[in-house]
């Protein structure tokens, strides 16, 4: 494996290779007391290195060729990146039967937990904090798409892959399925993968992943921050299981944003500022990739909204012609009950994804069951 890493443009030279004894000592021999999270792909442990640094150690449960390639891919991708809002890979261990990755430890866990699982009076998730988190994520994605040595498509943007540090600043994590592309490459053709509720419908239809597919997934996170809802929800009056993206778009088109704003921020936020961010989310969630802004534009707009709250009547209105076109292009986002749910570890965070017993490819928008 070390030889294969070295052949990947020499990036492994920038990454420390830990020995197994170091990591066993750091995690108290991978003690259950050190577990940060379990998942379908493995377990993440909290560790303490001899130099006093606290780290997160991801230990794969099993290793097959696909998982090995994800491991190698993550080492190569993260060794190219140095950005304050991207989780740092400190090194890896290649001595054990299954490889391990060592990351900086991010103390406050993932964004999904804070939006959807914490107590309703969680003061850390007031509107100002949510908006700053959105700006942080957008800045990281803008860097990955536009400023990294080669453009990088993350391919699994979701709230469980956004970690929050001690100051609740966001860090993007889990680059196992990410891809580095050439500057003139516009898309990546691949077997469809992703997490229910976050996947670009255009990618689902074409199998071509573009930078605008990351933009769509980020739009779902914006919708989560605004509504407090999970990426897949049950509509109360119809009992339908639908994607939050579609629920959000319908509410916006019907001018019902105030009906879906998270109650925890309703009295804390500036309504015009939330509306401005909601309009950015609508742009990101366009069913046609060419109508979505790029992440640099999204970052610039969100930063402007964040730093100029009194001037948040944003110019990015959604015109009626675009709405009509999108209605014709709507994808099926109603989700049926039946397929099983499984939990998988992604970087140092847990995520809930849908899995199908009849296929190796995770189902996305199509019919799911409980």
QUIKAHU-V818944 format. One record per residue. RES is the residue in one small letter. OMEGA is omega in radians with two decimals (none if undefined). Layout:
res | omega
RES | OMEGA
RES | OMEGA
This chain:
res | omega
x | 3.11
x | 3.12
x | -3.13
x | 3.09
x | -3.13
x | 3.13
x | -3.13
x | 3.03
x | 3.03
x | -3.07
x | -3.11
x | 3.13
x | -3.14
x | -3.02
x | -3.14
x | 3.05
x | 3.13
x | 2.97
x | -3.02
x | -3.12
x | 3.09
x | -3.07
x | 3.05
x | 3.13
x | -3.10
x | -3.06
x | -3.07
x | -3.13
x | 3.13
x | -3.13
x | 3.07
x | 3.13
x | -3.12
x | -3.06
x | 3.03
x | 3.14
x | 3.04
x | 3.06
x | -3.12
x | -3.10
x | -3.11
x | -3.05
x | 3.07
x | -3.11
x | 2.98
x | -3.11
x | 3.08
x | -3.13
x | -3.10
x | 3.12
x | 3.06
x | -3.13
x | 3.03
x | -3.07
x | 2.99
x | -3.10
x | 3.10
x | -3.12
x | -3.12
x | 3.12
x | 3.08
x | 3.13
x | 2.98
x | -3.04
x | -3.14
x | -3.12
x | 3.09
x | 3.12
x | 3.08
x | 3.12
x | -3.14
x | -3.12
x | -3.11
x | 3.10
x | -3.10
x | -3.11
x | -3.04
x | 3.10
x | 3.10
x | -2.93
x | 2.99
x | -3.10
x | -3.03
x | 3.13
x | 2.99
x | -3.11
x | -3.08
x | 2.97
x | -3.10
x | -3.14
x | -3.13
x | 3.07
x | -3.05
x | -3.03
x | -3.00
x | -3.14
x | 3.04
x | -3.11
x | 3.13
x | 3.07
x | -3.13
x | -3.11
x | 2.91
x | 3.14
x | 3.14
x | -2.82
x | -3.01
x | 3.01
x | -3.04
x | -3.07
x | 3.13
x | -3.12
x | -3.08
x | -3.14
x | -2.91
x | -3.01
x | -3.13
x | 3.10
x | -3.05
x | -3.13
x | 3.14
x | -3.05
x | -3.10
x | -3.09
x | 3.00
x | -2.98
x | -3.12
x | 3.12
x | -3.13
x | -3.13
x | 3.13
x | 3.09
x | 3.11
x | 3.12
x | 3.13
x | -3.11
x | -3.14
x | 3.12
x | 3.12
x | -3.12
x | 3.07
x | 3.09
x | -3.11
x | -3.08
x | -2.93
x | -2.96
x | 3.10
x | -3.10
x | 2.95
x | 3.13
x | -3.12
x | 3.00
x | -3.08
x | 3.04
x | 3.05
x | 3.12
x | 3.11
x | -3.01
x | 3.07
x | 3.11
x | 3.03
x | -3.12
x | -3.08
x | -3.10
x | -3.05
x | 3.10
x | -3.12
x | 2.96
x | -3.00
x | 3.02
x | 3.13
x | -3.08
x | 3.05
x | -3.12
x | -3.10
x | -3.12
x | -3.13
x | 3.13
x | 3.00
x | -3.07
x | 3.06
x | -3.05
x | -3.10
x | 3.13
x | -3.03
x | -3.12
x | 3.11
x | 3.14
x | -2.97
x | 2.95
x | -3.05
x | 3.07
x | -3.14
x | -3.08
x | -3.09
x | 3.08
x | -3.06
x | -2.95
x | 3.09
x | -3.13
x | 3.12
x | 3.05
x | -3.14
x | -3.10
x | -3.01
x | -3.02
x | 3.12
x | -3.13
x | 3.14
x | 3.07
x | -3.14
x | 3.05
x | 3.01
x | 3.14
x | 3.12
x | -3.14
x | 3.09
x | 3.08
x | 3.09
x | 3.10
x | 3.08
x | 3.12
x | 3.08
x | -3.12
x | -3.11
x | -3.01
x | -3.03
x | -3.12
x | 3.07
x | -3.07
x | 3.01
x | -3.02
x | 3.00
x | 3.11
x | -2.97
x | -3.03
x | -3.11
x | -3.08
x | 3.07
x | 3.02
x | -3.05
x | 3.03
x | 3.10
x | -3.10
x | -3.12
x | 3.10
x | -3.13
x | -3.12
x | 3.13
x | -3.14
x | 3.13
x | 3.13
x | 3.13
x | 3.11
x | -3.13
x | -3.12
x | -3.10
x | -3.14
x | -3.03
x | 3.09
x | 3.10
x | -3.12
x | -3.10
x | -3.13
x | -3.01
x | -3.09
x | -3.06
x | -2.95
x | 2.95
x | -3.05
x | -3.11
x | 3.12
x | 3.08
x | 3.12
x | 3.13
x | 3.12
x | 3.11
x | 3.10
x | 3.05
x | 3.12
x | 3.13
x | 3.09
x | -3.12
x | -3.06
x | 3.07
x | -3.11
x | 3.11
x | -3.09
x | -3.08
x | 3.13
x | 3.10
x | 3.04
x | 2.99
x | -3.03
x | 3.07
x | 3.10
x | 3.12
x | -3.14
x | -3.14
x | -3.11
x | -3.14
x | 3.10
x | 3.10
x | 3.12
x | -3.09
x | -3.05
x | 3.13
x | -3.04
x | -3.14
x | -3.11
x | -2.99
x | 2.94
x | -2.94
x | -3.08
x | -2.97
x | -3.13
x | 3.10
x | -3.07
x | -3.01
x | -3.14
x | 3.13
x | 3.14
x | -3.13
x | 3.13
x | -3.10
x | 3.10
x | 3.12
x | -3.05
x | -3.03
x | 3.08
x | 3.11
x | -3.14
x | 3.02
x | -3.03
x | -3.13
x | 3.14
x | 3.04
x | -3.11
x | -3.09
x | 3.03
x | 3.09
x | 3.13
x | 3.14
x | 3.12
x | 3.09
x | -2.96
x | -3.10
x | -3.10
x | 3.08
x | 3.06
x | 3.08
x | -3.13
x | 3.12
x | 3.11
x | -3.12
x | -3.12
x | -3.05
x | -3.08
x | 3.06
x | -3.12
x | -3.13
x | 3.08
x | -3.07
x | 3.12
x | -3.01
x | -2.94
x | 3.09
x | 3.06
x | 3.13
x | none
